[in-house]
Amino acid sequence: MGKVKLGIIGLGRLGRKHAENIHYHIQNAELTAICSIVQDELDAVSKEMTPKYVTKDYKEILENPDLDGIVIASSSQEHAVMICDAAKIGRKNVYTEKPIGMTLAEIDQIKAAVEANAGMRFQVGYNRRFDQSVQAARKKIDEGFIGKPIQIRMINRDPAAMAEFIIKFSPKSGGLVLDMLTHDYDCARWFVNSDAKSVYGLGDAYVYEGLKELGDIDNCALLVEFKNGVMGQIETSRNCTYGYHVETEIYGSEGCIRIGTTPYKDRVTLMNANGVTVKCAEWFFEYWEPTFLAEMQDFVNCIIENRQPLVSLKDGYEAVRWAYAATDAVKNRRVVYLD
């Protein structure tokens, strides 16, 4: 086949990034259609990238027979209805940003709709799995480098510089656990090859009073028991003063693997009378930028090669199911069993 023709719904933070990657960097794809309810976003992308179709109605994208695949990058609350509509219309190639849904009822509806659309390729935007370091670590685990996995520890800290945005975004995000920690859980279950059995957590709004007023939190720590016995520790924060910090350690009977121990911005080290300094990454776009291109390239390749994606319906489903259990555990200070 020729270039894969893609239509994108939503042109906000990630939507604009996906549009740029498709248009400028993915040689076997074409940005054919765009949709946004924000006229300024439509005008800017239309002028710069000249897609064939421009609309404010997402159903026009879903029903367009000229498209080979759909990219859903709208706000989180809209994912479920758009995914279900795409499946019911019979679209076979759909990429969606995470989370797939905001409630347990929504993810059950999505699961039923996708499974009813036989042969559907459904990819969920857990981009961290496409990071080269993450993939290299997974390969070493599969090769037995650490022996039997015993514990996985994950740190996920957003920069304090984003405080105003985080408070403004909170009412639409579903809360700290659903917004941030599904990425960590998705990677954790992929590394240890198991779903969670139970979760316990602590958390509060330690810094941002604005989040407390919204019923959200800015810091939490979770203890997870996986079904295969592996222990998990997941810690997150919204107020990291030195930048953006993501760190993972997988410890086993024969060894240990660490990723991102120091959140370097680049390879530059500054040394003078005041000591040794390295700059830290400032935001998740900067840190994970190559993965957004890699995941979209893989979505296009899945269409061409007629194969299923690395991150599937089950992955998106289990991440939201776990997030609800973890949110309950933090809110009520109790152990929650997923089964």
N, C-alpha and C positions, 0 to 999 in steps of 0.2 A: 504494500500500500504506500501511498505518498505520505505527505506530512499529516500527522494526527491533528484534526481540527478540534480545538477546545473552546468551550464557553465557560466563563467564570461569573459566579454570582457573589457580589460583595467586593468592594474595592477599598476597604479600610486598611489597617496596618498590614496584616498578612495577605489580604487580597491583592493589594497593590504590589507587594513583593512577588507573589506568584505570577501576576500578570507580566511583570518585568522579566522574570526568569523564562517564562514561556516565549515571550516575544524576542528577547535579546540573546538568550543562552541555550535554549533547547532546539537543536538544529532539525530534529525530526518532528517538531510540533509547530502549530500556528495558533496564535490568539485570534480566533475567528469571531467571538461574540463576548460582549461584556454586559453586566447588569449591576445597577446600584440605584438605591432610592435617593442618593445624594447627587444632585445635578452637577455640582462642582467636580466630584470624582469622575462622573461620566465624561464631562467635557474635557478634563485634563488627560485622561487615558485615551479617549477617542482621538484627540488632537495629536498626541504623541505616538500612539501605536496603530492608529487607523484600522481598527477591527471592522469587519464587514457588517456586523449586527450590533446595535446599541439600543438598550431598552431599560426601563425601570420595572418591568414586570418579569419576575423570575420564571414564571410559567412559559413565557415565550422562549426562554433559553432551554427549558426542559423539553419542550415540544418541537424544537428546531431539528428537522431531519438532516440538516447539513453538518451537524456536529457529531464527532466520534466519541467525545467524552465531556463530562461535566465536572467543574470544580466548584465546590460549595465553600465559600469563605465569608459568609454572612455572620452576623452576631450569633452568639451561642444559643440564644432562645429560639432562633429560627431554624436551626439545623434539623431538628426532628421532622417538622412538617415538610421541609424541602427534600429530605432524604426519602421519606415515605412517598411523596408525590412523584419523585424520580423513579422509584421502584415500581409504583403502580402504573406509570406511563410505559414502563418497559425499558428504561435506559439501562444499558448493560455495563457502562463504564462510568463510575462515579467516585470522585475523591471528595472527602469532607474534612474540614478542620475539626479538631476535638473541642469539647466533648461531643459525642454523637447525639446526646440528649441531656436534658436538665433534670429529669425525674426518672424513677424506676419504671413508671408507666410508659414514658416515652421510649425508653430503650427496648422495652418489650414490644411496643408497636413497630419500632424500626426492625427489630429482629424478625418479626413475622413478615413484614413487607419485603425485606431483602431476600429472605429465604423463599418467599413465594415467587420471586422473579428469577426463574431458573437461569443459571449461567452468569449472574451478575458479578462483575468485578467491583468490589467495594473497598476502597482504601481509606484508612483513617490517619489523620495528620499527626502521628507521634513521630516527629522528625528525628528525635535523638537516636533512634535505631540506625539512622543513615550516617551518623558520625563515624569517621574512619577509626578513631580511637575506641569508640564503643564497639564497633564491629570486630576490631582486632582483639579486644578483651574477650568478647563472646567466643571467638575462635580458639583462644588459648584455654578457656574453660572447657570447651568441647573436646579439646585435645588432652585434657587431664592435667594441665599445668598446676592447678591448685588442689588436685586430688578431689576429695569429697567436699562440696561447698558446705560451709558451716554458718556463715553470717554474711549479710550484705548491709552496708552502711551507705546512706545517701544524704547529701547536703544540697539544699536548693535555696539560694538567697538572692532576692531582688534588691537593687540599689535604692537607698533612701532618697536619692535624687528624683525618683519616680513617685513620691508620696502623693502629690496632687492628682496625678493620673490614676493611681491605684484606688484612692478613695472615690473618685468619680466613676471608675469602672466597676466597683464592687457590687452595686445593685444588679448589674447584668451578668456578673461572672459566676454566680452560684456559690460564692464563698471561697476562702483560701484553699481548702482541700480539693474541691472540685476544679478550681481554676488552675492551680499550680501542681498539685501532687499526683495527678493522674499520669503526668509524664514520668515521674519517679517510679510509680507503681508499675507502669507498663514496662519500663526498662528492667526493674527488679525482677518481675515475673519472667521476663525473657531471659535474663541472666541465669536464674536458678531453675528455670523450666518447671514452674509450679504456680498455681493460684494460691491466694491467701486463705488460711483457715480461720484466723481471728486477728483482731486489731484492737489496740488500746492506745489512747492518746491524751495529751495535755496541751492546752493552748489558750491564748487570751490576746486581747488588744493591749500590748505592753507599751506601745509608743504612740499609735495614732488614735486619739479619742474619736476622730471622725468615723473610723471603722467600727468602734464599739457602738456608736449611735445607730449604725446600720445593721448591727447584729453580726458583724464579721470580726475576724481576728487578724493579727499581723505576725504572730509566731506560734509554731506548734511543733511537737515532737511525737512521733508514732512508733510503737513497737508492734511488729507484725510477725505472726507465726504462719509460715507457709505449710501447705499440705504435706510436703515432703520432709518437713522437720527443720528446714533452714530458718534461721532467725533473721529478722530485718529491722533496721533502725532507719527511720526517715525523718529528717529535720528540715524545717523551712522557716524563712524569715522574709518580711517585706522591708526591713529597715537596715540593710547592710551599708555601712558608711563608706566602705572602700571600693564598692562597685558590684559587679555581678559575679556570683560564686556558685559553681556547680561542681560537686565532688562525689566520687563513687569509690568504694572499696569492697572487693569481694574476697573474703577470707575462707580458706579451706584447710583440709588436713595436711596438704603438702606445700602450701604456699599462699601468696596473696597478690592481688592485682589492684593497683590504684590508678584512677583517672582524674586529672584535674586537681591534683593536690594543692597547687597554687594557681589561681585564676589569671594567668598571664595575659596581658593585652597583646604582647609581641615578644620577640626574643631579646629586647634591649635591657641591659642591666646598667644602672647609673651608680657610679661610685665616686665619693668625694669625702671631705672631712666630716660630713654629717652621717656617713655610713653608706650602706648599700640599699638601693631602691629599685623595684620593678613596678611598672604600672599594671593595674588590673583592668580586665575587661569591664566596660561600662554598662552594657545592656545585652539582653538575650539575642537581639538581632545580630549584634556584632559577634557574639560568641558562637552562635549556631548557624551563621549565614550560609556556609557551604551545604548544610543539611537540607535547607529549604529547596535548593536547586536539585540536590540528589534525590529527594523524595518525589518531586514532580517529574524528574527525568525517569525515575523508575515506574511511575504511573503510566507515562507515555509508552515505555518499553513493555509494560504488561499488556497494553492494548495491542501493540504490534506483534508481540510474541505469544499472545493468547494464553497468558498464565495469570495466576492469582497473585495479589500483592503481598509484600512482607508483613504489613500491618493490616489485619483483616477485621471483619465484623466482630468476631469473638473477642479480639483484643480491645476494640472500642467498647464493647458491651461489658466486659469484665472490669475495665478501668472505671467506668461510671458506677457499677455495682459496688466495687470496693470503696470508691470515694464516698458513697452514701453511708456505708458502714463506718468508715473512718471519721466522717463528720459527726455521726451519732456518738462514736466513742469519745471524741474530744468534747463535744457539747455536754455529755452526761457523765463523763469521767468513769466509764465502764468498759469492760471487755465486750466486744461485739463479735459474735460468731457468724460468718458469712453463710453457712449452711443451716 
